[in-house]
Amino acid sequence: MKVFYHPRFRKNYQRLPISAKQKAEKREEIFRKNPFDPRLEIHKLHGRLKDKWSFSVDRKNRILFEFDKEDIIFLDVCDHDLYK
């Protein structure tokens, strides 16, 4: 499994505070070992994002991603507004 980063993810990641970036890096490390680790609170989305998944970085931020065959694409990182 390879993880790729969408340009929107890269842009929004750069905007995160340093503390959120550090948490995101730790969560990504867990994700790479086991994408369905319960600590990530991973969940499939609904509605217009029904083909996407999300996991928690912290109480505020989420990483939106999708499975692409055997790879993963991190699409965005931001607060709950990503669901709108």
Backbone as a ProteinNet text record, in pm:
[ID]
protein_1_A
[PRIMARY]
MKVFYHPRFRKNYQRLPISAKQKAEKREEIFRKNPFDPRLEIHKLHGRLKDKWSFSVDRKNRILFEFDKEDIIFLDVCDHDLYK
[TERTIARY]
84.2	0	88.6	61	128.6	27.1	75.1	-10.1	35.1	-60.6	-34.8	-108.8	-57.5	-114.4	-168.2	-296.3	-360.6	-307.2	-295.9	-248.6	-330.5	-459.6	-544.1	-503.1	-469.4	-422.5	-294	-199	-70.6	-90.5	-176.9	-203.5	-263.7	-364.9	-431.8	-346.3	-263.2	-171.5	-76.3	-26.4	66.6	2	-127.9	-201.2	-230	-210.7	-238.8	-138.7	-181.8	-86	14.8	130.3	236.1	187.7	111.8	64	-25.1	-109.2	-195.5	-113	-9.7	78.5	146.5	192	258.6	161.6	39.7	-62.3	-93.8	-104.2	-134	-24.2	100.7	212	204.9	170.8	157.3	41.9	-68.1	-185.1	-155.1	-80.8	-45.5	43.2	131.1	216.3	131.5	31.7	-61.5	-135.5	-184.2	-260.8	-180	-53.3	30.7	50.9	49.7	63.7	-66.7	-178	-309.6	-415.8	-463.8	-562.7	-690.7	-718.5	-841.6	-816.7	-704	-674	-783.1	-843.5	-953.8	-917.6	-791.2	-750.2	-774.9	-785.5	-805.1	-950.3	-1041.5	-1184.6	-1221.8	-1171	-1197.1	-1344.8	-1398.9	-1537.4	-1562.1	-1652.5	-1694.2	-1795	-1785.8	-1874.6	-2001.4	-2093.4	-2224.3	-2252.7	-2364	-2406.5	-2311.6	-2279.8	-2194.2	-2052.1	-2013.5	-1879.5	-1882.2	-1983.4	-2004.5	-1890.7	-1806.2	-1693.4	-1566	-1577.8	-1461.3	-1464.5	-1349.2	-1332.8	-1268.4	-1275.5	-1216.6	-1163.6	-1057.7	-1013.6	-971.6	-974.4	-948.1	-799.7	-764.1	-630	-634.7	-734.6	-761.2	-910.9	-953.8	-1098.5	-1153.4	-1068	-1113.5	-1090	-973.9	-932.1	-948.7	-976.6	-995.5	-912.2	-876.3	-813	-913	-941.6	-1032.4	-946.9	-984.7	-905.9	-995.2	-934	-1004.5	-909.3	-966.9	-891.3	-889.6	-772.6	-758.3	-685	-763.6	-709.6	-628.4	-497.5	-415.4	-351.5	-379.1	-318.7	-422.1	-371.8	-454.6	-421.6	-523.5	-501.2	-557.7	-470.6	-515.2	-563	-691.8	-754	-753.5	-774.1	-784.7	-762.7	-727.4	-717.8	-774.2	-874.8	-935.3	-1037.4	-1115.4	-1214.8	-1339.3	-1445.3	-1567.6	-1627	-1578.4	-1628.6	-1602.8	-1510.5	-1483.7	-1603.7	-1697.8	-1817.1	-1923.2	-1905	-2008	-1983.1
-118.1	0	124.3	212.8	342.1	450.7	557.1	671.8	787.4	843.2	959.7	1079	1198.3	1320.5	1408.8	1436	1527.5	1668.8	1753.5	1891.3	1967.5	1944.1	2010.2	1967.3	1838.1	1790.5	1861.9	1867.9	1933.5	2080.1	2149.1	2291.1	2310.5	2231.4	2246.9	2194.7	2095.8	2046.9	2158.1	2233.9	2342.9	2451.4	2463.1	2564.8	2523.3	2395.5	2347.9	2404.8	2423.8	2461.8	2347.8	2380.1	2279.9	2161.9	2188.7	2079.4	1982.1	2034.3	1948	1870.2	1931.5	1860.1	1742.9	1765.1	1657.9	1543.6	1576.1	1472.8	1399.2	1473.4	1411.7	1313.4	1348.3	1258.4	1130.4	1142	1022.8	935.6	1000.3	925.1	856.4	924.4	862.9	741.2	748.7	634.2	514	539	432.5	381.3	473.3	438.8	348.8	380.8	300.9	158.9	140.6	6.2	-71.4	-1.4	-65	42.1	56.5	161.4	152.8	36.4	21	11.4	62.7	67	148.8	95.4	166.2	304.6	328.5	460.3	570.6	536	635.1	679.7	599.9	629.8	644.4	554.1	558.1	528.8	598.4	572.6	609.7	535.1	560.8	674.7	762.1	878.5	848.4	940.6	923.1	1039.4	1029.9	1137.9	1155.1	1279.8	1306.8	1255.2	1225.1	1172.3	1022.2	952.9	812.8	719.3	759	675.3	709.9	799.2	847.9	795.6	806.4	766	880.3	874.6	978.2	916.5	978	941	1064.9	1054	1166.7	1192.5	1319.8	1364	1404.9	1483.2	1526	1555	1621	1647.5	1736.9	1819.1	1914.7	1868	1813.5	1786.4	1641.4	1625.9	1494.3	1487	1365.5	1342.1	1266.5	1323.7	1264.8	1188.1	1063.8	983.6	887.6	825.9	723.8	610.5	493.7	378.1	379.8	359.8	354.4	224.8	121	-14.4	-50.6	-67.3	-104.8	16	134.8	255.4	339.8	440	534.1	674.5	758.1	898.1	983.4	1058.4	1154.8	1277.1	1306	1411.2	1547.9	1549.1	1677	1655.2	1760.1	1760.3	1893.3	1887.1	2008.6	1969.6	2067.7	2038.2	1977.6	1971.4	1906.1	1972.5	2088.8	2152.5	2068	1974.1	1889.8	1806.8	1787.3	1709	1788.8	1920.4	2005	2024.3
0	0	0	-91.9	-97.1	-64.7	-1.8	28.6	-58.9	-132.2	-216.9	-158	-185.5	-129.9	-241.5	-235.9	-329.6	-302.4	-403.9	-381.6	-276.3	-270.6	-170.4	-29.2	-14	115.6	154.3	62	90.3	130.7	57.5	83.8	223.2	255.4	384.4	500.3	473.4	577	618.3	521.6	551	638	630.9	707.3	852	882.5	1018.2	1117.7	1241.5	1345.3	1366.4	1418.2	1436.7	1520.8	1625.5	1711.6	1633.4	1544.7	1463.2	1361.4	1306.2	1212.8	1282.3	1404.5	1479	1506.6	1543.9	1567.2	1437.3	1326.9	1197.2	1157.5	1183.2	1150.4	1232.1	1360.5	1444.9	1397.8	1361	1313.3	1180.3	1094.8	966.8	989	1086	1118	1159.8	1243.5	1283.9	1161.3	1078.6	958.6	865.5	845.5	754.7	806	936.8	994.3	985.7	1011.3	1008	984	860	830.6	914	969.5	1046.9	1196.9	1241.6	1385.1	1454.8	1561.1	1628	1681	1709.8	1759.6	1657.2	1532	1426.2	1410.5	1463.8	1449.7	1302.1	1219.9	1075.9	1049.3	950.9	914.2	767.8	707.9	570.6	573.9	476.6	472.3	393.8	398	334.2	239.8	170	80.4	-36.1	-67.9	-184.1	-165.5	-42.4	-14.3	13.2	-37.4	-3	-43.2	-135	-175.2	-98.4	-1	73.4	217.2	280.6	419.7	495.5	627.4	710.2	838.6	892.6	1027.2	1103.2	1233.9	1322.3	1339.5	1334.6	1372	1518.7	1553.1	1689.8	1697.9	1801.7	1815.7	1705.3	1649.2	1549	1405.3	1375.9	1237.9	1195.9	1068.1	1006.5	878.9	842.7	712.5	626.5	512.5	414.5	314.5	285.4	192.6	116.6	14.7	-61.1	-93.9	-109.9	-154.7	-306.4	-365.2	-510.1	-542.3	-565.1	-583.2	-459.4	-472	-357.5	-289.5	-338	-283.5	-209.3	-140	-65.2	-114.4	-126.6	-161.8	-49.2	17.3	116.1	39	49.5	-30.5	36.8	168.9	238.1	386.8	454.7	600.6	647.9	732.9	786.3	891.7	937.8	1039.9	975.5	1049.1	1000.4	877.1	837.3	716.4	592.7	601.5	485	447.9	540.9	514	440.5	431.6	369.6	222.5
[MASK]
++++++++++++++++++++++++++++++++++++++++++++++++++++++++++++++++++++++++++++++++++++

